[in-house]
Amino acid sequence: MKRLLLVWGITLAGIAIGLAATLYLISQSKLTAIPLPPPPLPAAANPTDTPPPQNVNLFLLQPTTLKLVPVKTDRRLYAERTKRLKQIVTALIQAKPPNFRNPIPGGTQLHEVYVDSQGTAYLDFSRHLTDGHIGGTQAEFLTVAAILKTVFDAFPDKIKQVQFLIDGNEVETLAGHLNLSQPLRF
C-alpha cells in the first residue's frame, strides 16, 4: 500500500511539474507581428503620371483568434472609382502577409468590377471563390465579411452595397450558408 501511494505521489508530482513547465513556457512565448514591407511600386515611363502611394486596409484573419483585422498596405491607386475598386479587391485576393491568413480561397480572381449610379458595386469573381471554399458557416461569413469590410473601408461614402457574381452570374451562396442573392451592406 505504501509503495502504491509512493508511485502515485511521484506520478502526480511529475505531472504537476510538467504542467507548470508547459504553462510557464506558454506564458513566456509572445507572438510578434512582423511589419509588412511595402509592396514594390510600379515603374512608370513618366513619374509625374504615377499617383503617390496611399494607405489601404485589407481585412485579413488573425490565425489565433479568427478575427478580421485591417492590415495596412501602400498602393498606387487609380483615381477612377471602378479601376480603384478592382485594384483594392485584387490586392485583398492576392494578400499573403506573414502572421495573417487570407479568407479568400487560393486561385480566386476578380474578372470584372462595375459600380452603378445607385452605389451598388458588382464584383465578378472566378469560380475558385466557390469551388475552392472550405465551407462552413463561419468560413463563408469570414470570406464575405473580409471583402465587404475592405470595400466599405476604402469607399465609405461612394459604395452603398455589394453584389457578388461568379463568372458573370448572380449566386445564391458561396458555400451553402449565406444568402448572396441580393446586394449586401455591412
N, C-alpha and C positions, 0 to 999 in steps of 0.2 A: 504494500500500500504506500509506504513511504517512497519507494522507488518510482511508482506511478505518479505521485504528487511532484516529485523532483523533475521527472520528464516533462510533465505538464507545465510546471513553473518555468523551466528552461525554454520550452517551446513558446509560451506566451511572452516571455521576456524577449526572445528573438523576433517575434512578430512585432512587438511594440517598438523595438529598436529599428527594425526595417521600415515600419510605417513612419516613425519620426524622421528617419533619414530621408525618406521619399518626400514627405511634406516639406522638410527644410529645403531640399533641392528644388522643388517646385516653387517655393516662395522666393528663392534666390534667382531663379531664371526670369528674365524680362524679355518680352517681345519688343523689339525696337523697329519702328518704321524706317525704312531706308528711303530717303528723299528721292523722288523721281527725277532723273536727269531730263532736261528739256529735250524735246524731240528735235532732230535736225531740221533746220529751216530750209525751205526750198530755195534753190538758186534761181535768180531772175536775171534776164538779159539787161533789164533796166531797173536798178534798185529803187528808183522812185515810184515804180508801178507796184511794188510789193508792199502790202499793208503791214503795219507793225504787229508784232505778236500780241495776242490778247489771252487773258486767263479764261479757261473754260473748265467747268466742273463736269467730270464724268462720274456717274454714280456706280460704284463697284462694291463688291461684298468683302467685308472683313471675314476671313475664313473661320475665326474662332467664335464669332457672335452671330453670323449670318445677318448682319445689319448692313444696309446700303449706306455708304458714306461718300461724300463728294471728294474726288481726287482731282486736284488742280493740275492742269496742263496748259502750256502755252501753245497757241496755234495761230497761224496767219490765216485769217478768215476773210471770205468774200463779204462785200457789203450787201449784196443782193440776198434777201431773206431765204429763198429756196436753195440757192447754192450753199449758203452758210449752214442751213439746217442739214443738208446732205453731208457736209464736211463734219459736223459735230456728231451726228449719229454714226457715221462711218468710223470716226475716232473712237466712239464707245465700243463698237463691234470689234475693232482691232486692238483695243487696250489689253495689255498683259503686264501690268506693273507688278513688281515683287511685293509680297505681303498682302495681296488682294486677289480675289477671284472674280472673273467676269461671268455674269449670269447668262450671257448670250452664247448659244452653242457655237462651237468652232465651225468654221466654214461658211457661216452666215454672211450674206452680202446684202447690201442695200441697192436694189435695182434703180429705183426712182423715187423722187420726192415731189409732192405737189401741195401747195397751200392755196385754198380757195379764198374768196373775198370775205367769208364769214370767220376766217381764222382757224379753219379745220385743216390740220396737216395730215396728208395721206402718205404713209410710209410703206413702200412696196419692198418687202424682204424676199430673199430667196427661200426656197423650200427647206433649206437647212434649219431655219428657225423653228419649224415644226418637227421635221423628221429627226433632227439631231437633239431635240429637247429630252432631258432626262425624265420628265414627267413629275407628277405630284403637285398638289395644290400650292404648297409653299414655293417650290422651284418655279412654277409658272407665274405666281404672283411676283416673285423677285425679278424675273426676266422682264415682265411688263412694267413693273414699277421702276426699274433701272432706266428703261427707255423713256418713260413718261417724265421722271424726275429730271433726267438730263435735258430733255426737250424744253420742259417748262421753266427750268432754271436758266437756260440760255435765252428763252423768248418769253419772259413773264407777261408781257402785255400784247404780244403780236400773235401768239398761238393760243387758242382757247381750248382746243380738243385735238385728239389724235385718233386717226382711223388706221388700223393695222390691215395690210394687204399681204398676201403671199402669192408670188408670181402673177401679180396684177388682179387677183381676185380677193373679194372680202372673205374673211374667215370667221367661223363661229367661235373658235378657241385655238390656243396653241397646243395644249396637251390634254384637253378634255375637262378643264375645271373652270376657267374664267370665261365669261361671255364677252367676246370681242366683236360681236356683230354690229355694234353701234360705236360711234366715236367715243373715246374716253376722256374724262377730265381727271385731274389729280388734285 
